[in-house]
Amino acid sequence: MTLNAGETTMWELVQLYTGRVGYRRGVKLEGLSADPPVIDCSGWAGLLLTKAMRAENEAAGRAVFGADDMEALQVWSDRIIQEIEFQTGFVLEGRKITAFSLPRCATIGLKMGEPAWASNHLRPRGITHIAQVVRRPEDDAPFVSESFGGSVSPGISLTPLGDWLALSQPYLRACEMWAADPFRLAQKIERSP
């Protein structure tokens, strides 16, 4: 299967930055210019999605994705999921999320505890982390790309989807994971008069 322009763009970004960019909470796109480069989870997901949507627009020669949709993705992890769900009417929750039920390039939000830093902002569903499904061009294999901080391999990483879902079972079982489909935002533009 041939990837579309947006999927190809996300894969190219993943190849460029995985293992080369660290994690820092609260740092968005501007962190890629730092020395050493850093970005948080929502900054990374927002960058992947915005670049993918722009690539789709360029490939189509028209606005497949609206500027307001791309702007709405430049927020925190909980708001990215909320915005996509609100605009598309689609979300999977908890145990409904499987390797087979996920949209091709799902954006996944997780409630990873209740960290003190999140107490100053009301977060729908308590989502504190976000990850993005991307596709490898040569075989269409799904992977999860995320920027994550912690004691083990902080920063942008790439994990096969099956392995990532296996590691995420506690969140799935507790219904503390939600998946939205950002590429359904294109259907909104196509339906408008």
Number of C-alpha atoms within 10 A of each C-alpha: 7 11 15 13 19 24 26 19 21 27 21 14 15 22 14 11 16 16 15 14 22 22 22 20 15 12 16 21 17 11 19 18 10 11 8 10 17 25 28 28 28 31 27 31 28 27 20 23 23 22 18 24 28 20 21 23 18 14 14 11 9 10 16 21 24 16 12 8 19 19 11 16 24 20 16 22 28 23 18 24 25 22 17 23 20 12 14 18 13 13 21 19 15 18 15 17 19 15 13 8 11 18 19 18 22 21 28 28 27 24 21 15 13 11 10 7 9 13 10 7 8 10 16 13 14 21 26 21 21 30 22 26 25 28 22 18 16 9 10 14 12 18 21 23 28 27 29 24 17 9 6 7 13 17 24 23 20 18 15 15 19 14 11 15 17 11 11 14 15 14 18 20 12 11 16 21 27 27 28 27 21 27 23 17 20 18 13 15 14 11 7 6 4
